Amino acid sequence: MEVESVATYQGPNIHAHFPVMRHTVDLGVLEEWPTARLGQGFIDRLPGYLPGLQQHGCSYQTSGGFVRRMHEGEGT
């Protein structure tokens, strides 16, 4: 895994109406590892480190959709 770039946005921007940091990450070999393969511990801890994921809708287009998708099948 390699961080390719980091950008900070101080005010309203194309990503949010508040200051944000954007990281572009190359997952490398982890691209082939869905969340289920990373383990339940990873899935349970990730929203604690990135609280905004709890609101992300993912393909379900509803709050909590991303966390739900990580738990289903092979994950995301």
VOZA-591983 format. One record per residue: residue in three letters; chain; x, y, z of N, C-alpha, C in turn. Coordinates in steps of 0.1 Angstrom, whole numbers, plus 2048, in hexadecimal, padded with zeros to 3 digits. Example, Ala and Ser with C-alpha at 12.3 -4.5 7.8 and 13.67 -1.06 7.14 Angstrom:
BEGIN
+------+------+-----+-----+-----+------+------+------+-----+-----+-----+
| code | unit | nc1 | nc2 | nc3 | cac1 | cac2 | cac3 | cc1 | cc2 | cc3 |
+------+------+-----+-----+-----+------+------+------+-----+-----+-----+
|  ALA |    A | 884 | 7C7 | 84E |  87B |  7D3 |  84E | 884 | 7DF | 84E |
|  SER |    A | 880 | 7EA | 847 |  889 |  7F5 |  847 | 881 | 800 | 84F |
+------+------+-----+-----+-----+------+------+------+-----+-----+-----+
# end
This chain:
BEGIN
+------+------+-----+-----+-----+------+------+------+-----+-----+-----+
| code | unit | nc1 | nc2 | nc3 | cac1 | cac2 | cac3 | cc1 | cc2 | cc3 |
+------+------+-----+-----+-----+------+------+------+-----+-----+-----+
|  MET |    A | 809 | 7F4 | 800 |  800 |  800 |  800 | 809 | 80C | 800 |
|  GLU |    A | 805 | 816 | 7F8 |  80D |  822 |  7F7 | 804 | 82F | 7F6 |
|  VAL |    A | 807 | 839 | 7FE |  800 |  845 |  7FD | 806 | 84D | 7F1 |
|  GLU |    A | 7FD | 850 | 7E7 |  802 |  857 |  7DB | 801 | 866 | 7DD |
|  SER |    A | 7F7 | 86B | 7E4 |  7F6 |  879 |  7E5 | 7ED | 87D | 7F1 |
|  VAL |    A | 7EF | 888 | 7F7 |  7E7 |  88E |  802 | 7E4 | 89C | 7FE |
|  ALA |    A | 7D7 | 8A0 | 7FF |  7D3 |  8AE |  7FD | 7CA | 8B2 | 808 |
|  THR |    A | 7CB | 8BF | 80C |  7C3 |  8C5 |  816 | 7BA | 8D0 | 80F |
|  TYR |    A | 7AE | 8D1 | 813 |  7A4 |  8DA |  80E | 79F | 8E2 | 81A |
|  GLN |    A | 7A2 | 8EF | 81B |  79F |  8F7 |  827 | 790 | 8FB | 828 |
|  GLY |    A | 789 | 8FD | 81E |  77B |  902 |  81F | 772 | 8FA | 817 |
|  PRO |    A | 766 | 8FF | 813 |  75D |  8F7 |  80B | 765 | 8F3 | 7FE |
|  ASN |    A | 763 | 8E7 | 7FA |  76A |  8E1 |  7EE | 762 | 8D7 | 7E7 |
|  ILE |    A | 767 | 8D0 | 7DD |  760 |  8C6 |  7D6 | 75D | 8BA | 7DE |
|  HIS |    A | 764 | 8B8 | 7E9 |  762 |  8AC |  7F1 | 758 | 8AE | 7FC |
|  ALA |    A | 757 | 8BA | 802 |  74F |  8BC |  80E | 74E | 8CB | 810 |
|  HIS |    A | 745 | 8CF | 819 |  743 |  8DD |  81C | 74B | 8E1 | 828 |
|  PHE |    A | 755 | 8D9 | 82C |  75D |  8DC |  837 | 76C | 8D7 | 834 |
|  PRO |    A | 776 | 8DB | 83B |  783 |  8D7 |  838 | 785 | 8C8 | 839 |
|  VAL |    A | 78D | 8C3 | 82F |  78F |  8B5 |  82E | 79E | 8B2 | 82A |
|  MET |    A | 7A2 | 8A6 | 82C |  7AF |  8A1 |  827 | 7AB | 896 | 81D |
|  ARG |    A | 7B2 | 896 | 812 |  7AF |  88B |  808 | 7BC | 883 | 806 |
|  HIS |    A | 7BC | 876 | 808 |  7C7 |  86E |  805 | 7C4 | 865 | 7F9 |
|  THR |    A | 7CE | 864 | 7F0 |  7CD |  85A |  7E5 | 7D6 | 84F | 7E8 |
|  VAL |    A | 7D1 | 843 | 7E9 |  7D9 |  837 |  7ED | 7D9 | 82C | 7E3 |
|  ASP |    A | 7E4 | 827 | 7DF |  7E5 |  81B |  7D7 | 7E6 | 80F | 7E0 |
|  LEU |    A | 7DB | 807 | 7DF |  7DB |  7FB |  7E8 | 7E4 | 7F0 | 7E4 |
|  GLY |    A | 7E9 | 7F0 | 7D8 |  7F3 |  7E6 |  7D4 | 7EC | 7D8 | 7D5 |
|  VAL |    A | 7F3 | 7CE | 7DB |  7ED |  7C1 |  7DC | 7E1 | 7C0 | 7E4 |
|  LEU |    A | 7DE | 7CA | 7ED |  7D2 |  7CA |  7F5 | 7C6 | 7CC | 7ED |
|  GLU |    A | 7C7 | 7D1 | 7E0 |  7BC |  7D3 |  7D7 | 7B4 | 7C6 | 7D6 |
|  GLU |    A | 7BB | 7BA | 7D7 |  7B5 |  7AD |  7D5 | 7AF | 7A8 | 7E2 |
|  TRP |    A | 7AF | 7AF | 7ED |  7AB |  7AB |  7FA | 79E | 7B2 | 7FE |
|  PRO |    A | 792 | 7AC | 7FC |  786 |  7B3 |  800 | 785 | 7B3 | 810 |
|  THR |    A | 77D | 7BB | 815 |  77D |  7BE |  824 | 77B | 7B1 | 82C |
|  ALA |    A | 773 | 7A7 | 827 |  771 |  79B |  82E | 77E | 793 | 830 |
|  ARG |    A | 787 | 794 | 826 |  793 |  78D |  826 | 79D | 794 | 830 |
|  LEU |    A | 79B | 7A1 | 833 |  7A3 |  7A8 |  83D | 79F | 7A5 | 84B |
|  GLY |    A | 793 | 79F | 84D |  78F |  79B |  85A | 785 | 7A4 | 861 |
|  GLN |    A | 77D | 79D | 86A |  773 |  7A4 |  871 | 778 | 7B0 | 87A |
|  GLY |    A | 784 | 7AE | 87F |  78A |  7B8 |  888 | 78D | 7C5 | 880 |
|  PHE |    A | 792 | 7C3 | 873 |  794 |  7CF |  86B | 787 | 7D6 | 868 |
|  ILE |    A | 77D | 7CE | 864 |  770 |  7D4 |  861 | 76A | 7DC | 86D |
|  ASP |    A | 76B | 7D6 | 879 |  766 |  7DC |  885 | 76D | 7E9 | 889 |
|  ARG |    A | 77A | 7E9 | 887 |  782 |  7F5 |  88B | 783 | 800 | 881 |
|  LEU |    A | 781 | 7FD | 874 |  783 |  808 |  86A | 77A | 814 | 86C |
|  PRO |    A | 76D | 812 | 86F |  764 |  81E |  871 | 768 | 826 | 87E |
|  GLY |    A | 76F | 820 | 887 |  774 |  828 |  892 | 780 | 831 | 88E |
|  TYR |    A | 788 | 82D | 885 |  793 |  835 |  880 | 78E | 83F | 875 |
|  LEU |    A | 784 | 83C | 86E |  77E |  845 |  864 | 76F | 846 | 866 |
|  PRO |    A | 76B | 84E | 870 |  75D |  84F |  873 | 753 | 853 | 868 |
|  GLY |    A | 758 | 85A | 85E |  74F |  85E |  853 | 74A | 852 | 84B |
|  LEU |    A | 751 | 846 | 84C |  74D |  83B |  844 | 73F | 836 | 849 |
|  GLN |    A | 73B | 839 | 855 |  72E |  835 |  85B | 723 | 83C | 853 |
|  GLN |    A | 726 | 848 | 84D |  71B |  84F |  846 | 71C | 84C | 837 |
|  HIS |    A | 727 | 846 | 832 |  729 |  844 |  824 | 71F | 839 | 81F |
|  GLY |    A | 718 | 83C | 814 |  70D |  833 |  810 | 711 | 828 | 806 |
|  CYS |    A | 71D | 82A | 800 |  722 |  820 |  7F7 | 717 | 81D | 7EC |
|  SER |    A | 716 | 810 | 7E7 |  70D |  80D |  7DD | 6FF | 80C | 7E2 |
|  TYR |    A | 6FD | 80C | 7F0 |  6EF |  80B |  7F5 | 6E9 | 819 | 7F6 |
|  GLN |    A | 6F1 | 824 | 7F4 |  6EC |  832 |  7F4 | 6E4 | 835 | 800 |
|  THR |    A | 6E8 | 830 | 80B |  6E2 |  833 |  818 | 6EC | 833 | 823 |
|  SER |    A | 6EB | 83C | 82D |  6F5 |  83D |  837 | 6F8 | 82F | 83D |
|  GLY |    A | 704 | 82C | 83F |  708 |  81F |  844 | 70A | 814 | 83A |
|  GLY |    A | 708 | 818 | 82D |  709 |  80E |  822 | 716 | 808 | 821 |
|  PHE |    A | 721 | 810 | 822 |  72E |  80B |  821 | 732 | 801 | 82C |
|  VAL |    A | 72F | 804 | 838 |  731 |  7FB |  843 | 729 | 7EE | 841 |
|  ARG |    A | 71D | 7EF | 83D |  715 |  7E3 |  83A | 71B | 7DB | 82F |
|  ARG |    A | 720 | 7E1 | 825 |  726 |  7DA |  81A | 733 | 7D3 | 81E |
|  MET |    A | 73B | 7D9 | 827 |  747 |  7D2 |  82C | 743 | 7C5 | 833 |
|  HIS |    A | 738 | 7C4 | 83A |  734 |  7B8 |  841 | 72D | 7AD | 838 |
|  GLU |    A | 729 | 7B1 | 82D |  721 |  7A7 |  824 | 72A | 7A0 | 81B |
|  GLY |    A | 728 | 793 | 819 |  730 |  78B |  80F | 73F | 78C | 811 |
|  GLU |    A | 746 | 790 | 806 |  754 |  791 |  807 | 758 | 79F | 80B |
|  GLY |    A | 74E | 7A8 | 80D |  751 |  7B6 |  811 | 753 | 7BF | 805 |
|  THR |    A | 75B | 7C9 | 806 |  75D |  7D2 |  7FB | 76C | 7D5 | 7F9 |
+------+------+-----+-----+-----+------+------+------+-----+-----+-----+
# end
